[in-house]
Amino acid sequence: MCGRYTLVTPVEELAERFGVEGRLPELPPSYNVAPGRGVAAVVAEGGRRRLEVLRWGLVPPWADDPSIGDRMINARAETVASKPSFRRAFRERRCLIPADGFYEWQRLDGGKQPYYVRRKDGAPFAFAGLWEIWRREGEEIRSCTILTTEANGLLGGIHDRMPVIVPPDLYGLWLEGGAEREELDAVLRPYPGDDLEAYPVSRLVNNPANDDPRCIEPAA
C-alpha cells in the first residue's frame, strides 16, 4: 500500500516538470503527507493540465457519507477497473500525484521498521491516481486515491505492495481520457526501480504530527 509520502519540491518546479498551466495552489512542503490531507494532483481537462489540491481518500459520487474516503486512500491496480468505488474514475478521472519519495513498513519481530524510497537523483516523480467530485446539499469534496501494485525487486523484501509510479513518457497516456484499458496496462505494473533507492528511517514518521526533515534521515 501507500500510506505516507513526501513532497517538498517547490510548486513552480512541479508545474514545469508536469506541464501544468494556469494558477498554482499554495503547497507547503511536507515530509509526512498523510491520508485525509489536501494533496497536490495533476489533472487534465480539455487538453490542458492543471495542478490542484485534492483530499487524499476518494469519495465516490454515489456515497451517502463522505467518511467512506477514509478507507479509499489506495486502489489495487489489479481490480481498479471493476470495483464500484473506482471504476468510473478509472475510466474518466485519472490524475498524477507528485511526490519526492514514499514510506513503506517492513514487519519485524520487534515491530514495523519504516523505509524511505526515493529516486537516486532526488528528483520528483508521480504516482498514478484517480480523482472524483462528491456533491451533497451545497457541499463539494474533490478527492483522490493512489493506485498500488505488486512490489518490484527493490521493495519486495520490505513490503508486498508499492504505489504505481508513472514513467514520464506515459504521463500523457495516463491523463488522456480516451485511453484503452490495454494501453493503461503499460502503467499498471511494478516500476522497474533501477533509479530508486530505499533505506530505513526513524519511527518518527509513524506519527503524522512529525513533519520535518528528520523523517527521511537514515536510521541509526
C-alpha positions as a Markdown table, in Angstrom:
| # | Residue | x | y | z |
|---|---|---|---|---|
| 1 | Met | 0.0 | 0.0 | 0.0 |
| 2 | Cys | 1.0 | 3.6 | 0.1 |
| 3 | Gly | 0.0 | 5.4 | 3.3 |
| 4 | Arg | 2.6 | 8.2 | 3.6 |
| 5 | Tyr | 4.9 | 10.1 | 1.3 |
| 6 | Thr | 6.9 | 13.3 | 0.9 |
| 7 | Leu | 6.6 | 16.4 | -1.3 |
| 8 | Val | 9.0 | 19.3 | -0.7 |
| 9 | Thr | 9.7 | 20.3 | -4.4 |
| 10 | Pro | 8.6 | 23.9 | -5.0 |
| 11 | Val | 5.3 | 24.2 | -6.8 |
| 12 | Glu | 6.9 | 26.2 | -9.7 |
| 13 | Glu | 9.3 | 23.3 | -10.4 |
| 14 | Leu | 6.4 | 20.8 | -10.3 |
| 15 | Ala | 4.4 | 23.0 | -12.8 |
| 16 | Glu | 7.4 | 22.9 | -15.2 |
| 17 | Arg | 8.0 | 19.2 | -14.8 |
| 18 | Phe | 4.4 | 18.2 | -15.4 |
| 19 | Gly | 3.4 | 20.8 | -18.0 |
| 20 | Val | 0.9 | 22.5 | -15.8 |
| 21 | Glu | -0.9 | 25.7 | -16.9 |
| 22 | Gly | -2.9 | 28.3 | -15.0 |
| 23 | Arg | -2.9 | 29.4 | -11.4 |
| 24 | Leu | -0.8 | 27.4 | -9.0 |
| 25 | Pro | -2.0 | 26.5 | -5.5 |
| 26 | Glu | 0.0 | 27.0 | -2.3 |
| 27 | Leu | 1.8 | 23.8 | -1.4 |
| 28 | Pro | 3.6 | 23.9 | 1.9 |
| 29 | Pro | 6.5 | 21.3 | 1.9 |
| 30 | Ser | 5.7 | 18.1 | 3.7 |
| 31 | Tyr | 8.0 | 15.2 | 4.9 |
| 32 | Asn | 5.0 | 13.2 | 6.1 |
| 33 | Val | 2.0 | 13.5 | 3.8 |
| 34 | Ala | -0.9 | 11.5 | 5.4 |
| 35 | Pro | -4.3 | 10.4 | 4.3 |
| 36 | Gly | -7.2 | 12.9 | 4.9 |
| 37 | Arg | -5.0 | 15.9 | 4.0 |
| 38 | Gly | -5.1 | 18.0 | 0.9 |
| 39 | Val | -2.5 | 16.7 | -1.6 |
| 40 | Ala | -1.2 | 18.1 | -4.9 |
| 41 | Ala | -2.6 | 16.4 | -8.1 |
| 42 | Val | -2.2 | 17.0 | -11.8 |
| 43 | Val | -5.5 | 16.7 | -13.6 |
| 44 | Ala | -6.2 | 17.2 | -17.3 |
| 45 | Glu | -9.4 | 18.5 | -18.8 |
| 46 | Gly | -9.9 | 19.9 | -22.3 |
| 47 | Gly | -6.4 | 19.1 | -23.3 |
| 48 | Arg | -4.9 | 21.3 | -20.5 |
| 49 | Arg | -3.2 | 20.2 | -17.3 |
| 50 | Arg | -3.7 | 22.0 | -14.0 |
| 51 | Leu | -2.4 | 21.5 | -10.5 |
| 52 | Glu | -5.0 | 21.4 | -7.8 |
| 53 | Val | -5.3 | 20.2 | -4.2 |
| 54 | Leu | -7.5 | 17.2 | -3.6 |
| 55 | Arg | -8.3 | 15.4 | -0.3 |
| 56 | Trp | -6.5 | 12.1 | -0.1 |
| 57 | Gly | -9.2 | 9.4 | 0.3 |
| 58 | Leu | -11.5 | 9.1 | -2.6 |
| 59 | Val | -15.2 | 9.7 | -2.0 |
| 60 | Pro | -17.4 | 8.2 | -4.8 |
| 61 | Pro | -20.2 | 10.4 | -6.2 |
| 62 | Trp | -22.8 | 7.9 | -5.0 |
| 63 | Ala | -21.6 | 7.7 | -1.4 |
| 64 | Asp | -24.1 | 8.8 | 1.3 |
| 65 | Asp | -21.3 | 9.5 | 3.8 |
| 66 | Pro | -18.1 | 11.2 | 2.8 |
| 67 | Ser | -16.2 | 9.4 | 5.6 |
| 68 | Ile | -16.0 | 6.4 | 3.2 |
| 69 | Gly | -13.0 | 8.2 | 1.8 |
| 70 | Asp | -11.0 | 7.2 | 4.9 |
| 71 | Arg | -11.0 | 3.7 | 3.6 |
| 72 | Met | -10.3 | 4.7 | 0.0 |
| 73 | Ile | -6.7 | 6.0 | 0.2 |
| 74 | Asn | -5.5 | 3.2 | -2.2 |
| 75 | Ala | -6.9 | 1.3 | -5.1 |
| 76 | Arg | -5.4 | -2.0 | -6.3 |
| 77 | Ala | -4.3 | -1.9 | -9.9 |
| 78 | Glu | -5.5 | -5.5 | -10.4 |
| 79 | Thr | -9.1 | -4.7 | -9.6 |
| 80 | Val | -9.5 | -0.9 | -10.1 |
| 81 | Ala | -11.4 | -1.3 | -13.4 |
| 82 | Ser | -14.1 | -3.4 | -11.8 |
| 83 | Lys | -14.5 | -2.1 | -8.2 |
| 84 | Pro | -17.7 | 0.1 | -8.0 |
| 85 | Ser | -15.8 | 2.7 | -5.9 |
| 86 | Phe | -13.2 | 3.3 | -8.5 |
| 87 | Arg | -14.3 | 2.1 | -12.0 |
| 88 | Arg | -15.9 | 5.3 | -13.1 |
| 89 | Ala | -12.9 | 7.4 | -12.0 |
| 90 | Phe | -10.6 | 4.9 | -13.7 |
| 91 | Arg | -12.4 | 5.5 | -17.0 |
| 92 | Glu | -12.8 | 9.2 | -16.7 |
| 93 | Arg | -10.8 | 10.9 | -14.0 |
| 94 | Arg | -7.2 | 9.7 | -13.8 |
| 95 | Cys | -4.5 | 12.0 | -12.3 |
| 96 | Leu | -0.9 | 12.2 | -11.4 |
| 97 | Ile | 0.1 | 12.7 | -7.8 |
| 98 | Pro | 3.6 | 14.3 | -7.5 |
| 99 | Ala | 6.0 | 13.0 | -4.8 |
| 100 | Asp | 9.6 | 13.2 | -3.8 |
| 101 | Gly | 9.5 | 9.8 | -2.1 |
| 102 | Phe | 7.3 | 7.4 | -0.1 |
| 103 | Tyr | 7.4 | 5.2 | 3.0 |
| 104 | Glu | 6.8 | 1.5 | 3.4 |
| 105 | Trp | 6.9 | -0.5 | 6.6 |
| 106 | Gln | 8.7 | -3.9 | 7.0 |
| 107 | Arg | 7.3 | -6.3 | 9.5 |
| 108 | Leu | 10.0 | -7.4 | 12.0 |
| 109 | Asp | 9.8 | -9.3 | 15.3 |
| 110 | Gly | 10.3 | -6.0 | 17.2 |
| 111 | Gly | 7.6 | -4.1 | 15.3 |
| 112 | Lys | 7.5 | -2.4 | 11.9 |
| 113 | Gln | 10.5 | -0.7 | 10.5 |
| 114 | Pro | 9.8 | 2.2 | 8.2 |
| 115 | Tyr | 11.8 | 2.6 | 5.0 |
| 116 | Tyr | 12.0 | 5.7 | 2.8 |
| 117 | Val | 12.0 | 5.2 | -1.0 |
| 118 | Arg | 13.1 | 7.9 | -3.5 |
| 119 | Arg | 14.8 | 8.4 | -6.8 |
| 120 | Lys | 18.6 | 8.2 | -6.5 |
| 121 | Asp | 18.9 | 11.7 | -8.1 |
| 122 | Gly | 16.3 | 13.2 | -5.7 |
| 123 | Ala | 14.0 | 14.3 | -8.5 |
| 124 | Pro | 10.2 | 14.3 | -8.0 |
| 125 | Phe | 8.1 | 11.6 | -9.7 |
| 126 | Ala | 4.4 | 10.8 | -10.0 |
| 127 | Phe | 2.0 | 8.2 | -8.6 |
| 128 | Ala | -0.9 | 7.0 | -10.7 |
| 129 | Gly | -4.0 | 8.4 | -9.1 |
| 130 | Leu | -7.8 | 8.7 | -9.6 |
| 131 | Trp | -10.0 | 11.6 | -8.6 |
| 132 | Glu | -13.6 | 12.3 | -8.1 |
| 133 | Ile | -16.1 | 15.1 | -7.1 |
| 134 | Trp | -18.7 | 14.4 | -4.4 |
| 135 | Arg | -21.6 | 16.9 | -4.0 |
| 136 | Arg | -24.5 | 17.0 | -1.5 |
| 137 | Glu | -26.7 | 19.9 | -0.4 |
| 138 | Gly | -24.2 | 22.6 | -1.4 |
| 139 | Glu | -21.1 | 20.8 | -0.1 |
| 140 | Glu | -18.4 | 19.7 | -2.6 |
| 141 | Ile | -15.4 | 17.4 | -1.9 |
| 142 | Arg | -12.8 | 16.9 | -4.5 |
| 143 | Ser | -10.8 | 13.8 | -3.5 |
| 144 | Cys | -8.3 | 11.2 | -4.8 |
| 145 | Thr | -6.7 | 7.8 | -4.3 |
| 146 | Ile | -3.3 | 6.3 | -5.1 |
| 147 | Leu | -3.1 | 3.1 | -7.1 |
| 148 | Thr | -0.9 | 0.2 | -5.8 |
| 149 | Thr | 0.6 | -2.8 | -7.5 |
| 150 | Glu | 2.9 | -5.7 | -6.7 |
| 151 | Ala | 6.3 | -4.7 | -5.2 |
| 152 | Asn | 9.3 | -4.7 | -7.5 |
| 153 | Gly | 12.6 | -6.3 | -6.7 |
| 154 | Leu | 13.8 | -3.4 | -4.6 |
| 155 | Leu | 10.7 | -3.3 | -2.4 |
| 156 | Gly | 9.9 | -7.0 | -2.3 |
| 157 | Gly | 11.9 | -7.6 | 0.8 |
| 158 | Ile | 10.2 | -4.7 | 2.6 |
| 159 | His | 6.5 | -5.0 | 1.6 |
| 160 | Asp | 4.5 | -6.9 | -0.9 |
| 161 | Arg | 2.8 | -3.8 | -2.4 |
| 162 | Met | 4.1 | -0.5 | -3.7 |
| 163 | Pro | 2.4 | 2.6 | -5.3 |
| 164 | Val | 2.1 | 2.6 | -9.1 |
| 165 | Ile | 4.8 | 5.0 | -10.4 |
| 166 | Val | 4.1 | 6.5 | -13.8 |
| 167 | Pro | 7.1 | 6.8 | -16.1 |
| 168 | Pro | 7.4 | 10.4 | -17.6 |
| 169 | Asp | 6.8 | 9.2 | -21.1 |
| 170 | Leu | 3.4 | 7.8 | -20.1 |
| 171 | Tyr | 2.1 | 10.9 | -18.3 |
| 172 | Gly | 0.1 | 11.9 | -21.3 |
| 173 | Leu | -1.4 | 8.4 | -21.8 |
| 174 | Trp | -2.4 | 8.2 | -18.1 |
| 175 | Leu | -4.1 | 11.6 | -18.2 |
| 176 | Glu | -5.8 | 11.0 | -21.5 |
| 177 | Gly | -9.5 | 10.3 | -21.1 |
| 178 | Gly | -9.9 | 8.1 | -24.1 |
| 179 | Ala | -7.0 | 5.6 | -23.4 |
| 180 | Glu | -7.9 | 2.0 | -23.8 |
| 181 | Arg | -7.5 | -0.5 | -20.9 |
| 182 | Glu | -4.8 | -2.4 | -22.8 |
| 183 | Glu | -2.8 | 0.8 | -23.1 |
| 184 | Leu | -3.2 | 1.6 | -19.5 |
| 185 | Asp | -1.8 | -1.8 | -18.5 |
| 186 | Ala | 1.6 | -0.3 | -19.5 |
| 187 | Val | 1.2 | 2.0 | -16.5 |
| 188 | Leu | -0.3 | -0.5 | -14.0 |
| 189 | Arg | 2.8 | -2.6 | -13.5 |
| 190 | Pro | 5.6 | -2.6 | -10.9 |
| 191 | Tyr | 8.0 | 0.2 | -11.6 |
| 192 | Pro | 11.4 | -1.3 | -12.6 |
| 193 | Gly | 13.2 | 0.6 | -9.8 |
| 194 | Asp | 16.7 | 0.9 | -11.3 |
| 195 | Asp | 16.6 | 4.6 | -10.5 |
| 196 | Leu | 15.2 | 4.1 | -6.9 |
| 197 | Glu | 16.8 | 3.6 | -3.6 |
| 198 | Ala | 15.4 | 2.5 | -0.2 |
| 199 | Tyr | 16.8 | 2.9 | 3.3 |
| 200 | Pro | 15.5 | 2.5 | 6.9 |
| 201 | Val | 14.4 | 5.7 | 8.7 |
| 202 | Ser | 13.3 | 6.6 | 12.2 |
| 203 | Arg | 9.9 | 5.6 | 13.6 |
| 204 | Leu | 9.2 | 9.3 | 13.9 |
| 205 | Val | 7.3 | 9.0 | 10.7 |
| 206 | Asn | 4.8 | 6.8 | 12.3 |
| 207 | Asn | 3.1 | 9.8 | 13.8 |
| 208 | Pro | 1.7 | 12.2 | 11.2 |
| 209 | Ala | 2.3 | 15.1 | 13.5 |
| 210 | Asn | 6.0 | 14.7 | 12.9 |
| 211 | Asp | 6.6 | 16.5 | 9.7 |
| 212 | Asp | 10.2 | 17.7 | 9.3 |
| 213 | Pro | 13.5 | 16.6 | 7.6 |
| 214 | Arg | 14.2 | 14.1 | 10.5 |
| 215 | Cys | 11.5 | 11.8 | 8.9 |
| 216 | Ile | 13.8 | 11.0 | 6.0 |
| 217 | Glu | 17.1 | 10.8 | 7.8 |
| 218 | Pro | 18.7 | 7.3 | 7.7 |
| 219 | Ala | 18.0 | 5.4 | 10.9 |
| 220 | Ala | 20.9 | 5.0 | 13.3 |
